[in-house]
Amino acid sequence: MAKPPVLTPRAEDFPRWYQDLINKAELADNGPVRGTMVIRPYGYGLWERMQQEMDARIKESGAQNAYFPLFIPQSYLTREAEHVEGFAPELAVVTHAGGKELDEPVVVRPTSETIVNDYFSKWVQSYRDLPLLINQWANVVRWELRPRVFLRTTEFLWQEGHTAHATYEDARAYAAHIHRDVYGDFMENVLAMDVVPGRKTARERFAGAINTLTLEGMMGDGKALQLATSHELGQNFAQAFHTRYLSRDGREEYVWQTSWGSTTRMVGALVMTHGDDHGLRVPPRLAAVQVVVVAIKDDEAVLARVRELGARLKAAGIRVQVDDRTDTPFGRRAVDWELKGVPVRVEIGPRDLEHGTAMLVRRIPGGKEPVALESVAALLPGILEADQALLLTQSRERRVSRTSEVSTFEEAVEAATAGGWARIPWSALGPEGEERLAEHAVTVRCLVGADGAVPTADDAPGNVAVVARAY
């Protein structure tokens, strides 16, 4: 393995390691306004791949992409009391534009339930218009007091889904489908992240929702990160915006709704879940560059073979990049690819050509070995899939090994503050215990059933609270 780049060791200072990696892997820079970020091409490439994978799953679920305005009349947010109360501290409000004071202030989009409902109320007339399934890819602004690149930023990128249904059962089933078959499938099978699917407590659920489903991941330091959420909105927004439809039997009914979202926070989660002291490790199914073919020296035969192999791998469906920048020292390039976490490097020099071999360097498990040049294309698909599976296994083993089964409030706090998670019966904690956890900077990340399934209610028998410190 190449010599490790200059990163603060994770065990020494995890937050500093994270920031070092973001900078040195050229993922992002801090923006000029506090809490904003500039996403650099390599970091944005990761987000684009996430978009592609998730967009396909969202469309398979029947939703269509649309776009709603960035500016929302402030009066819209006041129509749903719990919603405006929940978002008030984070709002960015525009009071002047075009050289004069606005008649009504406008809010820079923190989320779009209100403006979407304003238009849903125009578009939905009959049961024939339902279900109405909309998604948008956009940016949002929430004024963040303690920003951290990708994890908590004042402006971030996301997708937000909004749906309207004829019945509570249909809306509930769709929210669960997005939670399980879109987000859950993507997190585990593309990002290779072990996640715990659960139900948020009343204290933690989305402002204006009747239920919030979440996916929680354990990061490399044992803290939790909320990765995606799916909300049952009931009829709260429908009643506030008069979003109604004419039923089959001629009655006017309010629709039942869902909303759901995931953000560029997932890029930060990728770093903190899979990164090591050498840099990032990108899951092969996600990687924009799965394999980089590297020319070791400025040799005509080497360059020709590197380019030929790159073309052959591309034709085989592998996302490949040829590194023929021989005016840059090989060692520097090797460290750079290691830092960026490209799953496999195929290194070729004059001596390799003499022996008909290439050096195969695997970033995820580590290690390197010479292989026959003619066998590279055949070997790579199996290697990439094995390394994808390894990352998920490592993520799951971390979560299992650092999760404690406890029975008392004190044990839960001890486990969470020691850098792990705790599972405690909800009946032994309850809302009162949850409130006390805040004094220790600990939260209930979600409720899960005794069988590991997502509970149907906060007070379902056998519910278990997953307790942790979180980002």
Beta strands, then each sheet from edge to edge (+ up, - down):
strand 1: 28-30
strand 2: 37-39
strand 3: 64-65
strand 4: 71-73
strand 5: 93-97
strand 6: 100-108
strand 7: 132-141
strand 8: 155-165
strand 9: 195-199
strand 10: 211-218
strand 11: 224-234
strand 12: 244-246
strand 13: 252-254
strand 14: 256-263
strand 15: 291-295
strand 16: 320-323
strand 17: 344-348
strand 18: 357-362
strand 19: 368-372
strand 20: 403-405
strand 21: 421-425
strand 22: 443-448
strand 23: 464-468
sheet 1: 1+ 2-
sheet 2: 3+ 7+ 8- 14+ 11- 10+ 9-
sheet 3: 4+ 6- 5+
sheet 4: 12+ 13-
sheet 5: 16+ 15+ 17+ 18- 19+
sheet 6: 20+ 21+ 23- 22+
end
